[in-house]
Amino acid sequence: MKKNLYARERGRSPDRGELPRQPRTLQVGLPPSRPSGSSGGGDSRTKVKETLRLFYGACRKLLQEEEAKPVKQKRFRVDCEAAKILKEKGKYLNTGKHIMGAVPGIEVGDEFQYRMELNILGIHKPSQGGIDYMKIGDEVFATSIVASGGYDDELDNTDVLTYTGQGGNVIKNKKGKEVPMPEDQKLVTGNLALANSVKKKNPVRVIRGNKKAVLESSGDKKGRSYVYDGLYFVETFWQETGSHGKLVFKFKLRRMPGQPELAWKVVKNTKKAEERVGLCRIDISEGHERLPICAVNEIDDEEPPSFIYTVKMIYPDWCRPIPPKGCRCTRRCAEAKDCACVAKNGGEIPYNYDGAIVSAKNLIYECGPLCKCPASCYLRVTQRGIKFPLEIFKTESRGWGVRSLSSIPSGSFICEYVGELLEDKEAERRTGNDEYLFDIGDDDEMSGFTIDAARKGNIGRFINHSCSPNLYAQNVLYDHEDTRIPHVMFFAMDNVPPLQELTYHYNYMIDQVRDSNGNIKKKICYCGSSDCTGRLY
């Protein structure tokens, strides 16, 4: 049985001139996490992912509309606008009382592009305050803190955190506004809640401000993303003189044992090491990719499989697709009033200006080799190759897999699925390597074409199946217009932390795969997700 693309709902954009003001409506084409007809998960983790995908879909759609305007808003907050839409739709989670301890569906290492997401999911409700707390009886106790460097915090050690209390900080001068003088911090509100948590020994969620996100439109105005660090205990607190000369409160928090280690710490230690543990290949692409792709095996002594690495689709001699007519834009196509390539995409650029896909579509047309626009055109996203430091690694039970050494924001392009183009008849004769066969073409018609990446392929051949994937496959055309043989491009559905395996759904259906005698074939699934069906087919 071969992998293939599955039908998607096409996200059709409403006419901007007819958008109602109240309530705000927005149509977002979201990629399905599993093929239609298969059973879906309803646990808290699945709900968190669905909410975040809707949020990011709304963000990218709103940003697309803003980018298309001739005059941009000076204080446009895409995260706030998207949050309003989710609230109107009743998509906020954990909206009741404050939660003490772990939040359902949230895992250590989860990353967020905007602080607003913490509020939407009920992880940390204040939109600005660094300390969240709840009242129990007559006292207040801390439930979460955001340590993002706004104060003189010590953030390097992942097990012990020294957090500075809130209030009394120096405010930077702004034109036309008075600058309050710094003052001593007071043991009230959030500071009092943290102090009370010392004696109660209740768990406190810690969210850390992370380094600048990869996509320019991702994260807050300071280019910061956020990562959930897990649960901590507040051990003690004291007062000392801060950098502004006034008294501040310092709180020492210690990470609760037994929690997963943060991926960024593992990556940081890896970079410091003289020799990478388990490194068995420096670059499987042998220089063909813009970034080297190493192979790591910490399981056994197995070497990566032998194959010919290629970054381009390999077409047989009989297949000579005609190149499309190029657009006449001399600048990036979004800046042109009349662009043939933009018209093919319904009059809109399918990507944000930083390269994030706006929404899943049946087919995306990119500018091709005959177009006069520059290489920096917003309609050439997938042709620039990989931009994340990917590597293959040996898994416990699924052979070799793919992961990244850096964070991947939702909507980012990952890689193409490259191999030899075959007609279905030829693909059926190449039995034994079904896991490297990928059916392509129009979902509504029998296209009769398959990509075989067994002998010749790229890193896409190593991406494993998951019943709860974080990638999806998108049809793209740019060097020809034959819809029967589109390029298969992988995009991120979620924010993917470093070292988390990249996966997509192979689109198998249970009890629908049969052998040559018509008998139902069964194959166990080892993806390990909470939504795992137990069988690949």
C-alpha positions as CSV (number, residue, x, y, z in Angstrom):
1,M,0.0,0.0,0.0
2,K,1.3,3.4,-0.9
3,K,1.2,6.8,0.8
4,N,-0.8,9.5,-0.8
5,L,-2.3,13.0,-0.3
6,Y,-5.8,13.1,1.0
7,A,-8.7,15.5,0.1
8,R,-8.7,18.8,1.9
9,E,-11.2,21.5,2.5
10,R,-10.2,24.5,0.4
11,G,-10.0,27.7,2.4
12,R,-11.7,30.2,0.3
13,S,-11.1,33.8,1.3
14,P,-14.1,36.2,1.7
15,D,-14.2,39.4,-0.2
16,R,-12.3,42.0,1.9
17,G,-14.7,44.7,1.0
18,E,-17.7,42.7,2.3
19,L,-16.2,41.5,5.7
20,P,-18.7,42.3,8.5
21,R,-17.4,44.2,11.4
22,Q,-19.3,42.5,14.2
23,P,-18.7,39.7,14.8
24,R,-15.4,39.2,12.9
25,T,-15.6,36.3,10.4
26,L,-12.7,34.5,8.9
27,Q,-12.5,31.4,6.7
28,V,-9.4,29.4,7.3
29,G,-8.5,26.3,5.3
30,L,-6.9,24.0,7.9
31,P,-5.1,20.8,7.0
32,P,-6.7,17.6,8.3
33,S,-4.7,15.8,10.9
34,R,-6.0,12.5,9.6
35,P,-7.9,11.3,6.5
36,S,-11.6,11.7,6.4
37,G,-13.6,8.7,7.7
38,S,-11.0,7.7,10.3
39,S,-11.7,7.9,14.0
40,G,-10.5,11.2,15.6
41,G,-9.1,11.7,19.0
42,G,-11.1,13.7,21.6
43,D,-8.6,13.9,24.4
44,S,-7.2,17.1,25.9
45,R,-4.0,17.0,23.9
46,T,-6.0,16.8,20.6
47,K,-8.2,19.8,21.7
48,V,-5.1,21.9,22.5
49,K,-3.6,21.1,19.0
50,E,-6.9,21.9,17.3
51,T,-7.3,25.2,19.1
52,L,-3.7,26.2,18.3
53,R,-4.1,25.3,14.6
54,L,-7.2,27.4,14.4
55,F,-5.4,30.3,16.1
56,Y,-2.3,30.1,13.8
57,G,-4.6,29.7,10.8
58,A,-6.4,32.9,11.8
59,C,-3.1,34.7,12.4
60,R,-1.8,33.9,9.0
61,K,-5.0,34.8,7.3
62,L,-5.2,38.1,9.1
63,L,-1.6,38.8,8.3
64,Q,-2.3,38.1,4.6
65,E,-5.1,40.6,4.6
66,E,-2.9,43.2,6.4
67,E,0.0,42.6,4.0
68,A,-2.3,43.2,1.0
69,K,-3.3,46.6,2.2
70,P,-1.6,49.6,0.6
71,V,-1.4,51.4,4.0
72,K,-0.5,49.2,7.0
73,Q,-1.9,49.7,10.5
74,K,0.7,51.2,12.8
75,R,-0.3,49.1,15.8
76,F,-1.6,46.0,14.2
77,R,-1.6,43.0,16.7
78,V,-2.4,39.9,14.7
79,D,-2.4,37.8,17.9
80,C,-5.0,39.9,19.6
81,E,-7.2,40.0,16.5
82,A,-7.0,36.2,16.1
83,A,-7.7,35.7,19.9
84,K,-10.9,37.7,19.5
85,I,-12.1,35.4,16.7
86,L,-11.4,32.3,18.8
87,K,-13.2,33.8,21.8
88,E,-16.3,34.6,19.7
89,K,-16.3,31.0,18.5
90,G,-16.0,29.7,22.0
91,K,-12.6,28.0,21.3
92,Y,-10.8,29.1,24.5
93,L,-9.8,26.2,26.8
94,N,-9.8,25.9,30.6
95,T,-11.9,29.1,31.0
96,G,-13.2,28.3,34.4
97,K,-11.3,28.5,37.7
98,H,-7.5,28.7,37.8
99,I,-5.7,25.4,37.5
100,M,-3.1,24.5,40.1
101,G,-0.4,22.3,38.6
102,A,-0.4,20.7,35.1
103,V,-2.8,22.0,32.5
104,P,-4.7,19.2,30.6
105,G,-3.2,18.8,27.1
106,I,0.0,20.8,27.7
107,E,3.3,19.1,27.7
108,V,6.7,20.1,28.8
109,G,8.6,21.6,25.9
110,D,5.5,23.0,24.1
111,E,6.4,26.2,22.3
112,F,4.2,29.2,21.5
113,Q,4.8,32.1,19.1
114,Y,2.7,34.5,21.0
115,R,2.0,35.1,24.7
116,M,-1.6,35.4,23.9
117,E,-1.7,31.6,23.4
118,L,-1.0,31.1,27.1
119,N,-4.2,32.9,27.9
120,I,-6.2,31.1,25.3
121,L,-5.1,27.7,26.7
122,G,-5.4,28.7,30.4
123,I,-1.7,28.2,31.0
124,H,-1.1,31.8,32.2
125,K,-4.1,34.2,32.1
126,P,-2.6,37.7,32.6
127,S,-1.8,39.2,29.2
128,Q,1.1,41.3,30.6
129,G,1.7,40.4,34.3
130,G,4.5,37.9,34.9
131,I,2.8,36.2,37.9
132,D,-0.6,34.4,37.8
133,Y,-2.3,33.4,41.0
134,M,-5.5,32.1,42.6
135,K,-7.2,32.6,45.9
136,I,-7.7,29.6,48.3
137,G,-9.5,30.6,51.4
138,D,-8.2,34.0,52.5
139,E,-4.8,33.6,50.9
140,V,-3.4,33.9,47.4
141,F,-1.0,31.3,45.8
142,A,1.0,31.4,42.6
143,T,-0.1,29.2,39.7
144,S,2.3,30.2,37.0
145,I,5.1,32.7,36.1
146,V,6.5,33.9,32.8
147,A,10.2,34.4,32.9
148,S,11.0,36.4,29.8
149,G,13.9,38.6,30.8
150,G,11.8,41.7,31.7
151,Y,13.6,41.9,35.0
152,D,17.0,40.8,36.2
153,D,16.1,37.1,36.2
154,E,18.6,34.3,36.1
155,L,17.4,31.9,33.4
156,D,20.3,29.8,32.4
157,N,19.9,26.8,34.8
158,T,16.9,24.6,33.9
159,D,16.7,23.2,37.4
160,V,16.9,26.3,39.5
161,L,15.4,29.6,38.6
162,T,15.9,32.9,40.3
163,Y,12.9,35.1,39.5
164,T,12.5,38.8,40.3
165,G,9.2,39.9,41.7
166,Q,6.9,42.4,39.9
167,G,6.4,46.1,40.3
168,G,8.8,49.0,40.8
169,N,10.7,48.5,37.6
170,V,12.2,51.2,35.4
171,I,9.9,52.3,32.6
172,K,11.6,53.3,29.4
173,N,10.9,56.8,28.2
174,K,8.3,57.2,25.5
175,K,7.5,60.4,23.7
176,G,4.7,62.5,25.3
177,K,4.5,60.3,28.4
178,E,5.8,60.8,31.9
179,V,8.3,58.3,33.2
180,P,7.5,57.0,36.7
181,M,10.4,56.9,39.1
182,P,11.5,53.4,40.3
183,E,10.3,52.4,43.7
184,D,10.7,49.5,46.2
185,Q,8.7,46.4,45.3
186,K,5.8,45.6,47.6
187,L,4.8,42.2,49.0
188,V,1.3,42.3,47.5
189,T,-0.6,40.5,44.7
190,G,1.7,38.3,42.6
191,N,4.7,38.8,44.9
192,L,2.6,37.8,47.9
193,A,1.3,34.8,46.0
194,L,4.8,33.5,45.3
195,A,5.8,34.1,48.9
196,N,2.8,32.1,50.2
197,S,3.7,29.3,47.8
198,V,6.9,28.7,49.8
199,K,5.0,27.4,52.8
200,K,2.2,25.7,50.8
201,K,4.8,24.0,48.6
202,N,2.3,24.0,45.7
203,P,3.5,23.5,42.1
204,V,4.0,26.5,39.9
205,R,4.1,26.4,36.1
206,V,7.1,28.1,34.5
207,I,7.0,29.5,31.0
208,R,10.3,30.8,29.7
209,G,10.8,33.5,27.0
210,N,12.8,31.8,24.3
211,K,15.1,33.1,21.5
212,K,13.9,34.9,18.5
213,A,11.5,32.8,16.3
214,V,12.5,31.8,12.8
215,L,9.6,33.5,11.0
216,E,9.6,37.3,11.1
217,S,5.9,37.4,11.8
218,S,6.1,34.8,14.6
219,G,6.4,35.8,18.2
220,D,5.8,39.1,20.0
221,K,7.2,42.5,18.9
222,K,10.5,41.7,20.6
223,G,11.0,38.6,18.5
224,R,10.4,36.3,21.5
225,S,8.6,32.9,21.6
226,Y,7.7,31.0,24.7
227,V,8.3,27.5,26.0
228,Y,6.6,25.6,28.8
229,D,9.3,24.5,31.2
230,G,7.1,22.4,33.5
231,L,6.4,22.5,37.3
232,Y,8.5,24.2,40.0
233,F,8.4,24.6,43.7
234,V,9.1,28.0,45.3
235,E,11.9,27.3,47.8
236,T,12.6,30.7,49.4
237,F,12.5,34.4,48.8
238,W,14.4,37.5,49.9
239,Q,14.9,41.2,49.3
240,E,17.9,42.9,47.7
241,T,18.8,46.1,45.9
242,G,18.0,45.9,42.2
243,S,19.9,47.5,39.3
244,H,17.7,50.6,39.6
245,G,18.8,51.1,43.2
246,K,15.5,50.1,44.8
247,L,14.5,47.0,46.8
248,V,13.2,44.0,44.8
249,F,12.0,40.5,45.8
250,K,13.9,37.5,44.6
251,F,12.3,34.1,44.4
252,K,14.2,30.8,44.1
253,L,12.3,28.1,42.3
254,R,13.5,24.5,41.8
255,R,12.2,22.3,39.0
256,M,10.3,19.2,40.2
257,P,12.2,16.0,39.4
258,G,11.0,13.4,37.0
259,Q,9.9,15.8,34.2
260,P,11.3,15.6,30.6
261,E,14.4,17.6,29.9
262,L,13.9,20.7,27.7
263,A,15.0,20.0,24.2
264,W,16.9,23.3,23.9
265,K,19.2,22.3,26.8
266,V,20.0,19.0,25.0
267,V,20.8,20.9,21.8
268,K,22.9,23.4,23.7
269,N,24.9,20.6,25.4
270,T,25.3,18.9,22.0
271,K,26.9,22.0,20.5
272,K,29.3,22.2,23.4
273,A,30.4,18.6,23.1
274,E,33.6,18.0,21.0
275,E,32.0,14.9,19.4
276,R,28.3,14.3,18.9
277,V,27.1,11.1,20.6
278,G,25.8,8.6,18.1
279,L,26.9,10.6,15.1
280,C,27.5,8.2,12.2
281,R,27.2,10.5,9.1
282,I,28.2,14.1,8.7
283,D,25.9,14.9,5.7
284,I,23.7,12.3,4.0
285,S,23.0,14.8,1.3
286,E,26.7,15.0,0.4
287,G,26.5,18.7,-0.1
288,H,23.4,18.7,-2.3
289,E,21.3,20.5,0.3
290,R,21.9,24.1,1.4
291,L,22.3,22.8,5.0
292,P,24.1,19.5,5.9
293,I,21.9,16.7,7.2
294,C,23.7,14.5,9.7
295,A,22.7,11.0,10.8
296,V,22.6,10.1,14.5
297,N,22.2,6.6,16.0
298,E,22.2,6.2,19.7
299,I,20.2,2.9,19.6
300,D,22.5,0.4,17.8
301,D,25.3,0.1,15.2
302,E,23.1,0.4,12.1
303,E,24.3,2.8,9.4
304,P,21.8,4.8,7.4
305,P,20.5,2.9,4.3
306,S,22.2,3.3,1.0
307,F,20.5,5.4,-1.6
308,I,21.3,8.1,-4.2
309,Y,20.5,11.6,-2.7
310,T,18.8,14.0,-5.1
311,V,17.1,17.4,-4.5
312,K,15.1,17.3,-7.7
313,M,12.3,15.1,-9.0
314,I,13.5,12.6,-11.5
315,Y,11.3,12.3,-14.5
316,P,11.4,9.4,-17.0
317,D,12.3,10.1,-20.6
318,W,8.7,9.8,-21.8
319,C,7.6,12.5,-19.3
320,R,8.4,16.0,-20.6
321,P,6.0,18.5,-18.9
322,I,5.7,21.8,-20.6
323,P,6.9,24.8,-18.5
324,P,4.2,27.3,-17.6
325,K,4.1,30.8,-19.1
326,G,6.0,33.1,-16.8
327,C,4.7,36.3,-15.2
328,R,6.1,39.6,-16.3
329,C,6.7,41.1,-12.8
330,T,10.1,42.7,-12.4
331,R,9.7,43.0,-8.7
332,R,8.2,40.6,-6.1
333,C,4.8,39.6,-7.4
334,A,2.8,40.9,-4.4
335,E,4.0,44.4,-5.4
336,A,2.5,44.1,-8.9
337,K,-1.0,45.2,-9.8
338,D,-1.5,42.4,-12.3
339,C,0.3,39.1,-11.9
340,A,-0.6,35.9,-13.8
341,C,0.8,33.7,-11.0
342,V,-1.1,35.5,-8.3
343,A,-4.3,35.2,-10.5
344,K,-3.8,31.4,-10.6
345,N,-4.0,31.4,-6.8
346,G,-7.3,33.1,-6.7
347,G,-5.8,36.6,-6.6
348,E,-4.0,36.1,-3.3
349,I,-0.4,35.2,-2.3
350,P,-0.8,31.7,-0.6
351,Y,2.1,32.5,1.7
352,N,2.8,35.3,4.2
353,Y,5.8,37.5,3.4
354,D,8.0,35.5,5.7
355,G,7.2,32.2,3.9
356,A,4.6,30.7,6.2
357,I,1.7,29.0,4.3
358,V,-1.6,30.8,4.9
359,S,-3.9,27.8,4.6
360,A,-4.0,24.4,3.1
361,K,-5.2,24.3,-0.5
362,N,-5.8,21.6,-3.1
363,L,-3.0,23.1,-5.2
364,I,-0.6,26.1,-5.0
365,Y,1.0,27.7,-8.0
366,E,4.4,29.2,-7.5
367,C,6.4,31.4,-9.9
368,G,8.5,29.3,-12.3
369,P,11.7,29.4,-14.3
370,L,10.3,31.7,-17.0
371,C,9.0,34.3,-14.5
372,K,10.9,37.5,-14.5
373,C,10.4,38.2,-10.7
374,P,13.5,37.9,-8.4
375,A,14.5,34.8,-6.4
376,S,13.2,36.7,-3.3
377,C,9.6,36.7,-4.6
378,Y,7.0,35.6,-2.1
379,L,5.8,33.0,-4.6
380,R,9.0,30.9,-4.6
381,V,8.9,29.5,-1.0
382,T,9.4,25.8,-1.7
383,Q,12.1,26.3,-4.4
384,R,14.7,27.6,-1.9
385,G,15.3,24.3,-0.3
386,I,15.3,23.4,3.4
387,K,16.0,26.2,5.9
388,F,16.0,24.3,9.2
389,P,18.9,22.2,10.5
390,L,17.3,18.8,9.9
391,E,18.9,15.4,10.8
392,I,17.9,11.8,10.6
393,F,18.0,9.6,13.7
394,K,17.4,6.0,14.6
395,T,14.1,5.5,16.5
396,E,13.3,2.7,19.0
397,S,10.7,1.0,16.8
398,R,10.2,2.9,13.5
399,G,13.6,2.7,11.8
400,W,15.0,6.1,10.9
401,G,13.1,9.3,11.5
402,V,13.6,13.0,10.9
403,R,13.9,15.9,13.4
404,S,15.2,19.4,13.6
405,L,17.9,20.9,15.8
406,S,15.9,24.2,16.0
407,S,12.3,25.2,16.7
408,I,10.0,25.1,13.7
409,P,7.1,27.6,13.7
410,S,3.6,26.5,12.5
411,G,3.2,27.1,8.8
412,S,6.9,26.7,7.9
413,F,8.0,24.8,4.8
414,I,10.1,21.7,5.7
415,C,11.1,19.8,2.6
416,E,9.8,18.2,-0.6
417,Y,9.1,14.5,-1.1
418,V,11.6,13.7,-3.9
419,G,12.1,10.6,-5.9
420,E,11.5,8.9,-9.3
421,L,8.2,9.5,-11.1
422,L,6.6,6.3,-12.0
423,E,3.3,5.2,-13.7
424,D,1.2,3.1,-11.4
425,K,1.9,-0.1,-13.4
426,E,5.6,0.3,-12.8
427,A,5.1,1.2,-9.2
428,E,3.1,-2.0,-8.6
429,R,6.1,-4.0,-10.0
430,R,8.4,-2.5,-7.5
431,T,7.1,-4.5,-4.5
432,G,9.0,-4.7,-1.2
433,N,9.6,-1.0,-0.8
434,D,6.0,0.2,-0.4
435,E,7.0,2.6,2.4
436,Y,8.9,4.7,-0.1
437,L,6.0,5.0,-2.6
438,F,3.8,8.1,-2.6
439,D,0.7,8.4,-4.8
440,I,0.3,11.9,-6.3
441,G,-2.1,13.9,-8.4
442,D,-5.7,15.1,-8.2
443,D,-7.5,13.4,-5.3
444,D,-10.8,13.2,-7.2
445,E,-9.3,11.3,-10.2
446,M,-7.1,8.3,-10.7
447,S,-3.9,10.1,-11.8
448,G,-1.9,6.9,-12.2
449,F,1.4,8.4,-11.0
450,T,3.6,7.6,-8.0
451,I,6.9,9.0,-6.5
452,D,9.4,6.2,-5.6
453,A,12.1,7.3,-3.2
454,A,13.5,3.9,-2.5
455,R,16.6,4.1,-4.8
456,K,16.8,7.9,-5.3
457,G,15.3,10.4,-3.0
458,N,15.9,13.1,-0.3
459,I,15.3,13.5,3.4
460,G,11.6,13.3,2.8
461,R,11.9,9.5,2.4
462,F,12.8,9.2,6.1
463,I,9.7,11.0,7.5
464,N,7.6,8.5,9.5
465,H,3.9,8.1,9.8
466,S,1.9,9.2,12.9
467,C,-1.7,9.0,13.8
468,S,-1.2,12.5,15.3
469,P,1.2,14.2,12.9
470,N,2.8,17.6,13.0
471,L,3.3,17.9,9.2
472,Y,1.0,17.7,6.2
473,A,1.6,17.4,2.4
474,Q,0.7,20.2,0.0
475,N,0.5,20.0,-3.8
476,V,2.6,22.7,-5.5
477,L,3.3,23.5,-9.2
478,Y,6.0,25.8,-10.4
479,D,8.2,24.3,-13.2
480,H,5.2,22.9,-15.2
481,E,1.4,23.0,-15.1
482,D,0.5,19.3,-15.3
483,T,-1.8,18.8,-12.3
484,R,-1.3,15.0,-12.6
485,I,2.3,15.3,-11.3
486,P,2.5,18.1,-8.7
487,H,5.4,18.5,-6.3
488,V,4.7,17.2,-2.8
489,M,5.8,19.7,-0.2
490,F,5.7,19.2,3.6
491,F,4.6,22.1,5.9
492,A,4.4,22.3,9.7
493,M,0.9,22.1,11.2
494,D,2.1,22.9,14.7
495,N,5.0,24.6,16.4
496,V,7.6,21.8,16.6
497,P,10.2,22.0,19.4
498,P,13.8,21.0,18.7
499,L,14.4,17.2,18.6
500,Q,10.7,16.3,18.2
501,E,10.2,13.8,15.4
502,L,8.6,15.2,12.2
503,T,5.7,13.1,11.0
504,Y,2.8,13.0,8.7
505,H,-0.3,10.8,8.2
506,Y,0.3,8.1,5.5
507,N,-3.4,8.1,4.7
508,Y,-4.0,4.4,5.2
509,M,-7.5,3.3,6.2
510,I,-8.0,0.3,8.6
511,D,-9.2,-2.8,6.8
512,Q,-9.0,-1.3,3.4
513,V,-5.6,-2.6,2.4
514,R,-5.7,-6.0,0.7
515,D,-3.2,-8.4,-0.8
516,S,-3.3,-9.9,-4.4
517,N,-5.8,-12.5,-3.2
518,G,-8.2,-9.9,-1.8
519,N,-7.4,-10.7,1.9
520,I,-7.2,-7.8,4.4
521,K,-3.6,-7.0,5.3
522,K,-2.7,-5.7,8.8
523,K,0.3,-3.8,10.0
524,I,0.9,-2.6,13.5
525,C,1.4,1.1,14.1
526,Y,4.2,2.2,16.5
527,C,3.7,6.0,16.4
528,G,3.0,6.1,20.1
529,S,0.6,9.1,19.9
530,S,-2.4,9.4,22.2
531,D,-4.6,9.1,19.1
532,C,-2.9,6.0,17.8
533,T,-5.3,3.6,16.1
534,G,-3.0,0.6,16.9
535,R,-2.7,-0.2,13.2
536,L,-1.1,1.5,10.2
537,Y,-3.6,-0.4,8.1
